[in-house]
Amino acid sequence: MPALTIFRNFTTRPFAGDDLQIICLVLGSYRFLQLICLIPLVIITIVNRFKGNDLRYDGYGRWCPQYELLSSNEFISLSYEDRQLVSRPTTQYLLTGFASFYMIVDVAWMFAVWSAASVGTPTQPKGRDNYLRPLLIFKMFVINLFPIALVIGGIIKTYNNRQDNFGCGQNPDGTNVELLYSPDKTPSFALYSILLVTYALEILVFPMMLTNKIVKFTRDHIIARDRYSTQKRGERLELCLGGCMKCISVLLNNPNLGGKELKNKGELKDFATNLMGFANNDTHLDIVLSDMYIGGKLLARVQAERRLLAIQRLQQTSNQKNTERENRGSDGNNDNNITEAPKDEIEGKKDFRSTLKKGGRRRSVLTLQTNEEGKEYVVVEKDVLSLDNKEDVDILKEVTHYSIYAQYVYWHFRLVAVEHFALGKEETRFLPSIETNWDLIREKFSLTSIGLEESLLVYASFHSGLASTPYAVIVDELKKTIVIAIRGTISMEDWVIDLQYVPAPLDKAGDICGFDGRGSLCHKGVLTRAKWLYNDLKKYRILKQLYAEDSPYKEHNLVVVGHSLGGGCAQVLSLLLRPSFPSLKCYAYEPPGCIFDDDLCNKSKDWITSVVRGDDVVPRLTQPNLESLRDEFFDVTARIKVSKIKAFYDVRAPCPTTHLVSRNKSMLCPKAQIDRDTSFSEKLRVFRNERADKNRESAKLYIAGKIIHLVDTTGDETKYVPYWASPYEFNQVVLSTKMLSDHSVPPLVEILQNLKLDEAHEVIVQENVVENHEEEEENEARVFVCFSNPHGKISAAVLVFCFVAWIMNVWSNQGCKFVRRVTIITRSNGTVEAGVGMGTGMWSYNLKECIHPESCDFDNPGDLQDSDFCQPYPDSLFELDANTIAARAFSILANLTGFIGLGLVLFSTSMKLKKRTCVALIIVLFVSCLFGGLQFLILRGAFCGHLELKGGGDAVDATCSLNASGYGAVAAVVFWFVALVGSGVMLFTY
């Protein structure tokens, strides 16, 4: 953050200035695909030049039948006329070289942008824009001209070649001359075409950018002048969210997901308004997605660190209490029966979650609770559910027993109704005539098939809408209760109700249902569902029939249960029903955290019990909690003291507890050291002042009733301890890996069924956090600045030697004057004669030409001299030996490794290399020296010894000495070695 303004209104949005590494990665991947095509094309071009396959005779290529040059395998010399007709094409070399140069320049540009984008921190650019702006302008107006030129040049070349039949012309009758083979069907042409397509796609970026600007200008200044008002933005957000949900429901076409009642006519208005207020769209903080990811990950670590330090304080307090109890119980009358855990067992536990561990019985536990702001932990002593307390035992039994109904209302009851109770698959209401024959009800509608032996399904509604919600009414003959089980969130309509979390008054509902609702508030969406449930029960007279005078269930107590959104609906429905059923009980499993206001939450403890598991996020999702999370996120973002890319690498790596403090310290500065003079800090100050004024008017909602919190004491979900929690313990959204999985209802039911009270939960002494005291290498701000020579002048000198070495090595390989030969030919009849002594190279031999064309004897070596043209080795005369093949391979490897070394050295003149990169450079240059020396194996090949010719039985004996190209190869090896020594100096003076 923030987005970089290149000029006027042209910015890098949606990317911030320190997000341009993403563009570099995407562009780098694109360049890699181009490189896959470019490297073979360059190799083919170079090999063809080395072999002489690129020569033209009177403008004709090898694919033309008119091509006469070197048509004979025994051709060794050029006539004067041939000499004038031989030429080499330049267009192909220009395009290939231009493409290679473009690749090098653009890769260098990406390195420069990457390093410049790594300057500063997310909130403190530190001159980052001054580096990036000229680079982006250079890219737009200079580098982007390369693909335009390549596409235009490539199209013109291809068009002209095809118009001219690839240079082969036409027959006298006007038809095209038939080609020996088509150049546009060769691998090189295919690679060339792919490259042109990729360059053309790059050019399309310009019209796309122009179109975007035109559309944006039209939208901002002509169509919707007031589009930036908060109201308009809220309306667009509401339409966007509603439209997305509707599209998802249509595309998935799953009846269980609903979506049919979504009309997008105000259902999400409250959520959109709250979200606009939450983000305070009037104040632009320039937060982008990468900021959210990194800030969120670091915030999770900050929360873990704060929790860890608080647990250490908790342990100290607990140990003090244990010592006091031991002192009081030293006379042998220790009622608490506290024992100390074995030392080896203590040392084996390092997870900070193991705050509740083996020991004796205790009726309370020290736990961590956030303050009302949700930003600090305090140590509070809480009552643990115990076998010694009958009320605890009874409540836990009830909670466990009724949890199965909260689970089965999702799917099981409908399956039973369809498969066993003759409910149609398209029907949404199960309504047996329960007042006719109670014995028949017991016989026909028992839930034995799903394991509920003494339960009867007497009513169920499976319709899911904006107001309606699936629920079931069950008679539990084992507990002598009537259970109303309400389903949680599944459909799109359920999500809409979840998002309607603004407080709604209960005055009118209280007047209708018979309780005092004046001044009380509850979740608006849940209240809508609860009203529908209340009216549906009343409409079909379900409870009236079950509690009629002639009903065998009239003495049964009423119980309302639900999970997630169903739990919230159960809590509000129980409030509406309680005036008519004073003995009613409600058990809510992992309900939303914003159901009732503080006063009503305290009153509801008489009949509501809520169950929360671990770090479940749903009971913690309240508007104040989200506001607190947002503010903490901003604080953490402002505390980041390293570049965003470094922070990204750090948060991606696992962070064990033992390194939590040190890792956070390396990424974040203390709050007191936050720079308050930055643009971000000023905007944040304005933002918080505006939000503070709005938050004073908002009411806080909490989890209703008494709360049982299940704490995972081992970290592996094998053992949980239940204790009585306070609503204030859920004043913070805990960012953890279990925040979503802890909300699942099947594991919750299993945990409750396997829960054992008074099983060891003693706080143990935790080992101190292991700090990493090793001195880390100082991380310098490494910026790519062309030819800044961060290693000193030695890097420039090494660059010169590497460049000269590579040029000389390439030049020595591409010609046919590597060695000079003196030859003697032994004919098959035993005659011995002097040969013409043609020079040879790695890929071809040197053609001869007449010294004096007017009086030239082609059979006399004295009348011939070396020409400027090379002839590929004729396969029909001889076969290449192993030494010559090896020399060829090493020459190619020397060029490739030398090019890599040249690139690294060039990079070192613009940005300081790491030590391991310097080592890699030394290895590359050493290998280049080695391969450059091994290419002299050609001197041990058949061309410099005894060569048997095919067919005629002739043999050639040759004595070789280095020619011009050979001396160039020697010089290249020497220069590689000097560069190797220079790179070693760079390493040792690092």
Beta strands, then each sheet from edge to edge (+ up, - down):
strand 1: 3-7
strand 2: 10-16
strand 3: 56-57
strand 4: 77-78
strand 5: 86-87
strand 6: 364-370
strand 7: 377-383
strand 8: 429-430
strand 9: 446-447
strand 10: 452-461
strand 11: 471-476
strand 12: 481-486
strand 13: 503-505
strand 14: 521-523
strand 15: 557-563
strand 16: 585-589
strand 17: 596-597
strand 18: 608-613
strand 19: 701-702
strand 20: 706-712
strand 21: 720-725
strand 22: 819-826
strand 23: 832-834
strand 24: 844-850
strand 25: 864-872
strand 26: 946-948
strand 27: 955-962
sheet 1: 1+ 2-
sheet 2: 3+ 5-
sheet 3: 4+ 24+ 25-
sheet 4: 6+ 7-
sheet 5: 8+ 10- 9+
sheet 6: 8+ 10- 11+ 12- 15- 16- 18- 20- 21+
sheet 7: 13+ 14-
sheet 8: 17+ 19-
sheet 9: 23+ 22- 27+ 26-
end
